[in-house]
Structure formats: C-alpha cells, structure tokens
C-alpha cells in the first residue's frame, strides 16, 4: 500500500470511528458501539503506524537522520485496542477495558507526535521547493496528536475511575472515540493529498 492509499485507509477508519461515536452518544447500543469503535481505532492505529513508519523512514533517510519509534507505539496500541474491543463486545469488564484502550491510544498519539515532528524537520530540509507547506502541515499534525493524546489520557483515566457508573463511562469512551476518529479522518485525508504530492 503506497502512502496515498494508506492515508485514505486511515482517513476512512477515522470517519468510521467518528460515525460510531456519534451514533453511540445518541443512545443506540452504546456499549456495543464502544466496543466496535475501539476495534476500529485499533485498526486505524495499525494502519497509521505502517504509514508513519514508511514515510518517516524515507524522509529521515533522505535527510540523513535516524528514525523514531512511532510505528512501534501505534502498532502496539492498535493491537491492544483490537483485543480490548473484542473482549468488550464479549462483555468482559467493558467499563475498565474500554478506558484502558483509550489510555493506550492517547499514549500512542503522544509518542507518535515525536515522529511527526521529525518528519516536519525532514520535509523542511529535504523538500526545498515546498518547505513551508510540508513542514507546517506536519508540525500542525504533531500538535494535534499531542492535544488529542492528552485528552484521551484524561478521558480514559476518568472513565476507569468511574467504572461503577456504566452510563458515564460509555459516554466518556464514546467522546474519546469520536474526537480521535475526527482528528484521524482529517489527518489521514490531509496526508493523502499533501504527502502523496510531495512524495513523502
């Protein structure tokens, strides 16, 4: 899968998570949709990790820099999310497992932001014809990942602390799924257009 196709796949999964979050918050089978949303985000993080690893390896190698570990953090979070989502659908401690998954996603976003920052620097140094466009997009992406990652961490921690109130936990988890899906949709769509054109 090339960088453009991978960006489209990430964006599509983000849109799916966004839709799941909205429907779940509307009150339609919130726990089932929370489990589905966690699985969708798990797949998203696996795809995003692959995309980031490929783009970072190319951009950083061309710029003479060493790579980061964003692929590992996102892939680990994605794998954990898929497992926790399946267990949630099976009814195994959904209030705790969904909160744990959101925390994992938040941590992965924060760790992966470092990789995006390195890609921004590499784009600035290597793509001399369009340094402002590429580096600004990637810098904004890194900032967005830090923000959403921090929000996911907070929501996940609160969700676990409120495990005795399932309705509150479900709402917190669905809000995290919605916001993470929205940002991933925008980032995936944007990277497909921009990075594909720049050859990153």
C-alpha positions in Angstrom: 0.0 0.0 0.0 1.5 3.4 -1.0 1.4 6.5 1.2 -1.6 7.9 -0.6 -3.6 4.7 -0.3 -2.6 4.3 3.3 -3.6 7.8 4.1 -7.0 7.2 2.5 -7.4 4.0 4.6 -6.6 5.8 7.8 -9.0 8.6 6.9 -11.8 6.1 6.2 -11.2 4.3 9.5 -11.3 7.7 11.2 -14.6 8.5 9.6 -15.9 5.2 10.7 -14.9 5.8 14.3 -16.4 9.3 14.1 -19.7 7.8 13.0 -19.7 5.1 15.7 -19.1 7.8 18.4 -22.0 10.0 17.2 -24.4 7.1 16.9 -23.4 5.7 20.3 -23.7 9.1 22.0 -27.2 9.3 20.5 -28.1 6.3 22.8 -28.2 3.4 20.4 -26.5 0.4 22.0 -23.6 2.5 23.5 -21.6 -0.4 24.8 -21.7 -2.4 21.6 -20.8 0.6 19.6 -18.0 1.5 22.1 -16.5 -2.0 21.5 -16.8 -1.6 17.8 -15.3 1.9 18.0 -12.3 0.6 20.0 -11.7 -2.1 17.3 -12.0 0.4 14.5 -9.5 2.7 16.3 -7.2 -0.3 16.8 -7.2 -1.0 13.1 -6.6 2.7 12.5 -3.6 2.8 14.7 -2.1 -0.3 13.0 -2.6 1.4 9.6 -1.3 4.7 10.8 1.8 3.1 12.3 2.6 1.5 9.0 2.0 4.7 7.1 4.2 6.7 9.6 7.0 4.1 9.5 7.2 4.1 5.7 7.0 7.9 5.4 9.4 8.6 8.3 11.9 6.0 7.0 12.0 7.6 3.6 12.0 11.2 4.7 14.5 10.8 7.5 16.9 8.6 5.5 16.9 11.2 2.7 17.7 13.9 5.2 20.4 11.8 6.9 18.6 11.4 10.2 17.7 8.4 12.3 14.1 7.3 12.7 11.9 7.3 15.8 9.7 4.7 17.3 6.2 6.0 16.3 5.5 2.8 14.4 6.0 0.6 17.4 3.9 2.7 19.7 1.0 3.0 17.3 1.1 -0.7 16.4 1.2 -1.8 20.0 -1.7 0.5 20.8 -3.6 -0.8 17.8 -3.1 -4.4 18.6 -4.1 -3.8 22.2 -7.2 -1.9 21.1 -8.4 -4.7 18.8 -8.0 -7.2 21.7 -9.7 -5.0 24.2 -12.5 -4.1 21.8 -13.3 -7.8 21.2 -13.3 -8.5 24.9 -15.6 -5.5 25.4 -18.1 -7.0 22.8 -17.9 -10.3 24.7 -18.9 -8.4 27.9 -15.6 -8.8 29.8 -15.3 -5.8 32.1 -16.2 -3.3 29.4 -16.1 -0.2 31.6 -12.4 -0.9 32.6 -11.2 -2.3 29.3 -12.6 0.5 27.1 -11.0 3.0 29.4 -7.7 1.2 29.2 -7.9 1.2 25.4 -8.5 4.9 25.3 -5.4 5.5 27.6 -3.3 3.3 25.2 -4.5 5.3 22.2 -3.7 8.6 24.0 -0.2 7.4 24.9 0.4 6.2 21.4 -0.7 9.6 20.0 1.7 11.4 22.3 4.6 9.2 21.4 3.9 9.3 17.7 3.9 13.1 17.8 7.6 13.0 18.1 7.8 11.1 14.8 5.6 13.7 13.1 7.9 16.5 14.4 10.9 14.7 12.9 9.1 14.3 9.6 8.3 18.1 9.7 12.0 18.8 10.1 13.0 16.3 7.3 10.4 17.9 5.0 11.8 21.3 5.7 15.4 20.2 5.0 14.8 17.9 2.0 11.8 19.4 0.1 13.4 22.8 -0.7 10.8 23.7 -3.3 7.9 23.5 -0.8 9.3 23.5 2.7 6.7 25.7 4.3 3.7 23.7 3.2 5.1 20.3 4.1 6.8 21.3 7.4 3.8 23.4 8.6 1.3 20.6 7.9 3.4 18.0 9.8 4.1 20.4 12.6 0.3 21.1 12.9 -0.3 17.3 12.8 2.2 16.7 15.6 0.5 19.4 17.7 -2.9 17.9 17.1 -1.7 14.5 18.1 -0.3 15.8 21.3 -3.6 17.6 22.1 -5.9 14.6 21.3 -3.4 12.2 23.0 -3.6 14.2 26.2 -7.4 14.4 26.0 -7.6 10.6 25.5 -5.4 10.0 28.5 -7.6 12.2 30.7 -10.9 10.7 29.4 -9.5 7.2 29.8 -8.4 7.8 33.4 -11.7 9.4 34.3 -13.6 6.5 32.7 -11.7 3.9 34.7 -12.2 5.9 37.9 -16.0 5.9 37.2 -16.3 2.2 36.3 -19.1 2.0 38.8 -21.3 4.2 36.6 -21.5 2.5 33.3 -23.5 5.2 31.5 -20.9 7.8 32.4 -18.0 5.5 31.3 -19.8 4.8 28.0 -20.2 8.5 27.3 -16.6 9.3 28.1 -15.3 6.5 25.9 -17.6 7.4 23.0 -16.5 11.0 23.2 -12.9 9.9 23.0 -13.7 7.6 20.1 -15.5 10.5 18.3 -12.7 13.0 18.8 -9.9 10.5 17.9 -11.8 9.5 14.8 -12.4 13.0 13.7 -8.7 14.0 14.1 -7.6 10.8 12.3 -10.0 11.4 9.5 -8.7 14.9 8.9 -5.1 13.9 9.3 -5.4 10.9 7.0 -7.2 12.8 4.3 -4.7 15.7 4.5 -1.7 13.4 4.4 -3.0 11.5 1.4 -3.3 14.7 -0.6 -0.2 16.6 0.7 2.4 13.8 1.3 1.4 11.9 -1.8 2.0 15.1 -3.9 5.3 15.7 -2.2 6.5 12.1 -2.5 6.9 11.6 1.3 
